[in-house]
Amino acid sequence: SRLQPVKRPDLFIRAAILFLERHPDHDGVFRLVCNGWDRTFVDGLKSLVPDAMVERILFLENATPPERLRLIDNAIVVVPSDYESLCLFAFEAALAGRKVILNAVCPAFGNDFRWHDGDNCVLFDGSVESLTDAMERA
């Protein structure tokens, strides 16, 4: 989605880095499929990625709707946001059979009303380490 501080793309990037450090032989790729409107913010996010991992942690800005759907079909979806009102994207991904990792700190996810850890999602506690652990569980 849109790269904004409240969406916590920094958290996703730092967890992806930790995951790759823990699992150097992992052959997967981490993608931020997003739209960036604040170039300074986006460039700051890109600077978090170590040079050795730039081909493993990708920024796919302005992906077309068909590209987004193709990527989602073959992915574990991570929504690290601190705040979402409902997040239809998370519901759509889960209904499509994708594994979904959600931030339990977010009121839309962590209230145990719609989302249940280990049942219809994997929840993490808002920290880099917990998100990395959730990625490993997923």
N, C-alpha and C positions, 0 to 999 in steps of 0.2 A: 504494500500500500504506500501511501505517502510517507516519506521520511520526515518524521517529526520527533522531537525529544520525548514526548509522551508515549510514542510507539516503541521506544527503547531499542532502536536498531543497534546501539552501542553494546547493549547487553547480549544480543544475539551474536555480534561479531566477537566479543570477548569470550563467550562460551564456545563458539566455533574454534577459536584459537586454542583454548584449553583442551577441547576434545581432540584436535589434531595433534597437540603435544602429547596427550595421553595415548593416542592411537596413531602413531606415525605411519603405519601400514594401511590405514583405512583408505579405501579408494573412492569414497564419495566426495561430493562437492557441496558446499554451502552457498546458497544463492539468496541474495536480497533482490526480490522481484518487486521493483518499487518505482515511484516517481519522486524525483527530488526537485524541490522548488527553491531551496536555499542552498546555493552552490557552496557557500562557506561551510555550512553544516555538513553537506554531503562530502566535501573534500576532507573535512575533519574526520568523518567516519572512515573514509578510505585510508587515511593516514594511520588508523589503528591496525590495519592489516600488515603484518610483517612481510617484507619482500619475498621471503621464501614461501609464503602462502597465498600470494595474489592470484595464482591460478586455481586455488582451492576454495577461496572465499570471493565470490563474484558479485558484482553489482550489475543487475540487468535493469537498467532504467528504460522506461518507455516500451516495455514488451507489449506486443499486440494481445488482444484477448485470446486468440487461438494459441499463441505461445504460452500465455499464462496457464491456460487449461492443460496444455500438454505437460508443462512442468509440474503442475499440481498432481496430475495423474501418476507421476513417478516420484513422489516426494513424501517426506514427513513434514507436515506443516507446523511451523513455530510461530506463535503469536505472543511475543514478549511484552506487549503493551502494559503499562501501568494503569491505563484507563481505556475502556471501550464502553459504549452505551449498550450495545447488544452483540455486535460483531457477527453479522450474517455470514461473513467469509468463513469463520470458524465452524458454524453450523453446516454450511455447504460442503466444506472439506470433509467434515466428519460423516455427513450423509453420503458422500461419494466413496466412503470406505477408507479414507486416508487417516493415518495416525495423526493426531493433533496434540501439540504440546502447548499448554496455556499457563500464563502467569497467575497464580492463585492470589497475588496481591491485588489484582484487578477486580473491582467489584462485580463485573459481569461474569467472571469465571470462578472466583474463589468462595462463593457463598454456598456451595453444595446444593444449589437449587436445580440447575440444569446440567452442570458438569460434574462428573464423578471420576476421581483419579482411578485409573486402572480399568474403568468400565468404558466410558466413551471419550476419554482423553488421558493425557499424562499431565499432571500438574507439577509446578515447581514453585519454590517459595520467594521468587524475585531476585535471587542472587545468581551470580555467574556460576558458582560451583553447583548450585541446585539445578540450574538449567542444563549444565553439562551432564550431570547425573541423569536428568530426564532424557536427554538425547541418547545416552547410553542405554537406558531402559527401553526407549522406543526402538 
